[in-house]
Amino acid sequence: MFAAFKARQRHNKLMRAAHHLLREAFISANREPAHVTAAHLAAYTFGQYRIELDHEEAQRFLDAARIARGEPTPDQPYA
């Protein structure tokens, strides 16, 4: 039960971090997706929470945050 709590807490921190980076970098005038990379998220989460991410996990969190915001993922342009 404690492991599930820690996993949920980690997930929430990483999603908050991904949303934060996307929100800060979003170009609202053009409504274009922000240029945030997995490396940006990995560096931010390490600095903020001391959580180490590999490239694939960071990319999954960024993609999930982009979908939640209604933005396309880098491999899917706007329709």
Secondary structure, DSSP 8 states (H G I E B T S, - for coil): -HHHHHHHHHHHHHHHHHHHHHHHH-BTTTTB-----HHHHHHHHHHHH-----HHHHHHHHHHHHHHTT---TTS---
